[in-house]
């Protein structure tokens, strides 16, 4: 994205007449088309795949920050854009911009776009100044109480190299699914990892430890409110996967909550979304077993701003057909608000999680484990044969997420399917719908409803 031939083509000065998005029409945002920078990181989704908003927080965080400082010489000054938009312009023009400064006031400004002009274009308004540094014009930093100085770092370069990567034209998910580090990145690590802990009886998560975790709620007519129902895993800024057996009513009775941690309070990044659609895999609808227990949820963003990925909200990468499956013994993450005492109807207020090992298919297919009920080509199982570590009622639909590849991206490889009656029982590791087997179906459904 953002392959713009000239600086003017980026339309960073969003508010100038020639950059009016209502006159130009919203760009389709293919990888090789110039994207208007005035529409980038403005908390409004303009690209079909949401790629104009997904990198924003990471870009800003990659720069070092010095308060009370500005720059003496600059290539251009832009008024009325967000910090994220300012940073993104510098980020995608590394040959000319290694530093920028930003002020959230227009004190000392001699011109610029008015908020009235911005509002006329249907964009969020900012009272701000963005100074884009000029690498070749004798850059000097100077004190200025109204500005903050941002300098690029090795982290900025590393992030840029990853962000600029694009999917091949033959990839059916090219415009539907993000790549690492947009997906599969975990900025918040647990305070301690105890592999014997579990969702059943296990450790309390740290807020942001499982940023892809979704809470599926269903409307309860008795309480006249949405109540916790199942888990889910976010794979993009508008698609969430869950178990098919969680969706038994019309999709209008459900809502999806992202960024949730404590069910008793509204958390910092928490947002709730209605559904625009919910599609159950044909495999599950037509068979009489528990094979293909998977549903794709489409978030309704018609009345919402684009989802902003943060430390607490970020999708897991969806495993692709070309990716190797985690071998037996690999430790993968599970999480949810399901029961944590196997013989009692007790659920936690705060999100819980654990590490569980992937179990060999041949073991899961043994007669004393699951026998013929386990279908190796379409299921994966993880847990401990001695029992005690498992997902439970209320965790259905959550992800089995494993770290993979040289970049360490967290990939969702399975979704919690219908398990046994007793959670954490011996010889009953958790069963998950294997997502790699259904990759083509998932992408086809996403493409159809997008």
Secondary structure as GFF3:
##gff-version 3
##sequence-region A 1 450
A	DSSP	three_ten_helix	8	10	.	.	.	ID=ss1
A	DSSP	three_ten_helix	17	19	.	.	.	ID=ss2
A	DSSP	alpha_helix	21	24	.	.	.	ID=ss3
A	DSSP	three_ten_helix	37	39	.	.	.	ID=ss4
A	DSSP	alpha_helix	56	61	.	.	.	ID=ss5
A	DSSP	beta_strand	64	71	.	.	.	ID=ss6
A	DSSP	beta_strand	74	79	.	.	.	ID=ss7
A	DSSP	alpha_helix	83	91	.	.	.	ID=ss8
A	DSSP	beta_strand	99	103	.	.	.	ID=ss9
A	DSSP	alpha_helix	115	120	.	.	.	ID=ss10
A	DSSP	beta_strand	129	133	.	.	.	ID=ss11
A	DSSP	beta_strand	141	151	.	.	.	ID=ss12
A	DSSP	alpha_helix	154	163	.	.	.	ID=ss13
A	DSSP	beta_strand	203	204	.	.	.	ID=ss14
A	DSSP	beta_strand	213	220	.	.	.	ID=ss15
A	DSSP	beta_strand	225	234	.	.	.	ID=ss16
A	DSSP	beta_strand	239	242	.	.	.	ID=ss17
A	DSSP	three_ten_helix	244	246	.	.	.	ID=ss18
A	DSSP	three_ten_helix	251	253	.	.	.	ID=ss19
A	DSSP	beta_strand	254	258	.	.	.	ID=ss20
A	DSSP	beta_strand	271	280	.	.	.	ID=ss21
A	DSSP	alpha_helix	282	286	.	.	.	ID=ss22
A	DSSP	beta_strand	295	299	.	.	.	ID=ss23
A	DSSP	beta_strand	317	318	.	.	.	ID=ss24
A	DSSP	beta_strand	331	336	.	.	.	ID=ss25
A	DSSP	beta_strand	352	359	.	.	.	ID=ss26
A	DSSP	alpha_helix	361	364	.	.	.	ID=ss27
A	DSSP	three_ten_helix	371	373	.	.	.	ID=ss28
A	DSSP	beta_strand	379	382	.	.	.	ID=ss29
A	DSSP	beta_strand	399	404	.	.	.	ID=ss30
A	DSSP	beta_strand	409	416	.	.	.	ID=ss31
A	DSSP	beta_strand	430	434	.	.	.	ID=ss32
A	DSSP	three_ten_helix	436	438	.	.	.	ID=ss33
A	DSSP	alpha_helix	439	449	.	.	.	ID=ss34
###
